[in-house]
């Protein structure tokens, strides 16, 4: 099969487009997907560079998120059949390939209305957002959520759509007019520019002075102390991203009786994955899952996509997707 592999760690130049890569092995609990599209993420870029927390064994096919048509199913798979349109998160064999293998519990029905390009952009961003909002923050209708820097994060945009479906009031920040407009388009009730002095006062005014009940933080190394100051008493902060160290005042935790949790999919159980996938399938069916695709590339131009992430030419306003093939269905 055609696929992209790396044989050493480094920059985009180590991504090798190959035409004779062995097919992945299908396990009893897994689904084999003929891939139409795969999403390119910052985690892919970090892993290719060798700077991610875990280094894969080489040679390695990058990518976790894909969409396509079920080609075969394992002997214990009951949910899917050959020909189903699906999306997957956490592809076991790597998503930058014509065929991928994914666990049944990490695979969801795509339906007939969503494109494969959009389906490939569901994956980890929406699964992470679902885990943060529902499984960790235990969000409830009527609460207020703050999502800082929302337009620069696929997870932030996904979280906004999930929160809107649950009936939360959504406050977001962005650094550009384009980002603010995108946030409003995808359900933000209040969108403020975090580059403007005094934006914190607007957030407090919009929560009647109490602060948001939940903050979904993508840059904890920069914002955690500010988050604690803005948070409501008894509020919850979910740390979804943020490399590097930061300084916080322990007294702020005490005064706010704040809960701060880290969020990662790597610790999700099989049952939690099943819940996540079912929730997102409902979002696809009822059309509140609306992935944002900014750019598409043919598979052989994967190095260009990685370079675009590194230099941020897209401005962070959507996902970058590799078009691998068109199953014509």
N, C-alpha and C positions, 0 to 999 in steps of 0.2 A: 504494500500500500504506500501511498504518498504520505509523508509526514515531515515534520520539522524536529530535528534532534540536536542536542549539544553533546560534544565529546570532551569539552573542557569548559570551565567557568570563565566568564568574561563579559564583554559588552555585546551589543547587537551583532557584531561581526562573527560571533561563535555559533549563531543560529544557522544550521545547515538544512536546506531543503533537499530531501532525499526521496527517491521514487521506488525503492525496493526494501522498505522496512517490513519486518515480520508482523503479521496480524497479532493483536493481543489475544491472550488466552481467556476464554469465558469460564467463570466459576459458576457453581450451582446456584448461588444467590444473586447473580449479576445479569445485567442486560448489555447486549452488544448493539451499539448504535452506529448506523452509517451517518457520519457527521456532515451536516450542511454548513454549520457556522460554529465558531469558537470565539470566546471573549478573551481579550488580552488585558491583563491587570497589572498594577504596580507590583504585586507579590510575584508574578511571573518574572518581571524584570529583575527584582531583587534576587530571586532564586537562581536565575541564569547567571547573574554576576557572582554568585557564591557568597553573598552577604546576608542571606536569609538565615533564620535560626537553625533550620534543618537543611543539610545538603543532600540532594538525591544521589543515588548511585548512577554513574555514567556508563553508557550513553543514556540520555534521558529525553523524553518528549515533554515539553512544557504544557501548561494549561490545565485548568480544572473545570471550566464551564463550557458546555456545548449544547447544541440542539440538532435534532435530526430525526431519522426514521429507525425504529427498532428492526434490526436485522436478524437477531436470534435472542433467545432467553435461556437462562440456566434451568436445570431440572426442578429447582425449588421455587422458581418465580411464578407467582399466581396472578399478579396485577396486570402485566403487559403481555401483548402478543405481537408477532411479526407484523409490521406495517403501521404501528402506532406512531403518531407524532409526539415527541417527548423533548424535555429539557433535562439536563443533569447538572449537579454540583459535585465537585470532588471526583472528577473522572479518575479512575484508578490507573489507567494506562496513558494518561496525557491527552489533552484535548486538541492539540495542534496536529490532527491526523484524520485520515479518511474514515477510520474506524476507532471507536473508543469503547471501553468497558467501564460501567458504573454499577454500584450497588443498587438493588431495587429500591431501597429506602431513600436513596439520594437522587431518584429519578421521578419526574412528574409528567403528567399529561399536558401537552401544549395546546390541545384543541385545534380548531380549524381556522381561527381568525387571526392569530398572532403569527408573525413571520418568524422564520428560523433565526434571522439576525437578532430580532428582539428576544427570542427565547434563549439564545446563547448568553444574553446579558442578564438573565434572571439569577441563576447560580449563586455564587458566594455572596454578592452584595445583598440580595433579598433574603437569603438564608441567615446571614449575619444580623441584618436588621430585624428579622422576625424573632431571632433568639434574644436580641437585646431588649426589644420592646415588650414582648409577651412572656418569654420564659425567664428572663432575669429581672426586668424592671416591673413586671406584673402590672402593666398599664391598664387603667380603667377609664371607661367613657366619662367625659366631663373633666378629666385632668388636663393640665397644661404641660406641654413638652417643648423644650428648647433644643434646636439642632443647630449648633454653630457651624459656620463655614460649609453650609449644606451643598452649595453648587459645585464645590471642589471634590465631592465624594459621592461615588455611586451608591455607597451604603446609606449616606444621608438622604439622597433622593428616594431610595427605596423605603427608608424608615418613614419619611414624610407620607408616602402613599399608604403605608400600613396604618400609621396613626390616624390618618383621615378616615380610613375605613372603620376604625374603632370608635370614632366620635371624640377624639381629643382636640383641644385647641392647640394649634401648631404655630410656634414662634421660631423663626430662623434668622440667621445672619449670613450675609454674603459680602464679597468685597468689590463687586462690580454691578453696574446696572443690568447687564445681561444676566448675571447670576441671580439678582433679585427678581427679574422678570420670570426666569425659569422656575424659581421657587414658587412664585404666585401661581404660575401655570399648573404646577403639580400639587397644589392644595394648601400652601402656606396661608394662614390667616393674617399673620403679621410678618413682614420681611424688612429687616433693617440692615444698614450698611455698617459693618464692624470697623470700617476705616474712619468713620466719623466720630468725633468726640461726643461723649454723652450717650452713646447708643444703649448703654446699660440702663439708663434712666427710662428709656422707652420700654424696655423689657419689663422693668418693675411696674411702670404705669399700666401696662397691658395685663398685669397679673394683680392689679389692685394693691400693689406694694408688697405682696407676699413672696414673689419669685416663682419660677416654674417648679412643678412637682417632679419633673424628670428632665435631666439633661443627657443627651446622647453626644458624647465627646469624641471627636475624631483626632484631636491634637492635644492630648492630655499633658504633654510636656510643656505646652505654652499656656494652657487655659485653666488648669485644675484649680488654682487658688481663686481665680476670678469666678469660676463656676460655683465654688463653695460659698462665695460671698453673695452670689445671685440666687442660689437655691432656696426653696421654701424650707421651713422647719419640717423635719421628717422626710425631706426629699431624697431622691435617688439619682446618682450619677453613674452612667454606664460608660466605661472607658473602652472604646472600640478601636482606637488608634492613638499612637503617640510614642515615638522613639525618643530616647534620651532621658535625662534626669530633670527633676523639677523640685522646687521648694514650696511646701505648704505649711500653714500654721495649724498645729493640732487642735488648738482651741476652737477653730472654726468648725471642725468636725463635732466637737462637744456642744457648742452653742446651737448648731443647726440640727443636732442628732441625725447627721447625714449618713446615708449608706452609699458607699462607693464600691462598684463591682467591675472587674475586668470581664470582657466578653470575647470568647473565641469559639469557633466551631469545632476545634480539635478535641474538645472535651464533651461534645454532645453525644449522648447515648443513641443507640439504634432507635429506641422509642421516641426520643426527642427529634431525631431526624425525620421519622415518619410523621410526626405532628407538623414539623416545619413544612415538609413537602405537601402535605394535605392542605395546609393553610394557604400556601402559594398557588396550588392548583385551583382553589376557590377564587383566589384573586384573579387568576387568568380567566376563569369561567365568567366571573361577574365584572371583569374589565377594570378593576382598580389597580391591578399590576400593569404598569405602563413603563417598561424599560426605555431609557433614553440612549439611542445610538447616535454617536457623533460622526464617526468615520468608519468606512469599511475598506478592507485590503484583500487582495488575493493571497492565498497561503504563501506563495513564494516571496511576497513582499513583507513577511513577518518582521524582518529587521527594521524596516521603515516604521512599522507600528511601535516597536519597542523604543526606537529613537524618539518618536513623537511623545511617548510617555516621559522619557527622560528629560526632554526639553520643554514638555508641557505645551506643545503647539496648539492643542485643542482648548486650552484654558480650563480644563477640568469640567467641561459642560456635558459630558456624556461618555458612553462606553466606546471603546475601539474594538471592532469585530473583524475576524478573519472569515472570508467567504471561501469555504473549502470545496463545496460542490452543491449543485442544485438537484435534489432527488426528483424534481418535476412532479410533485404531488401537492 
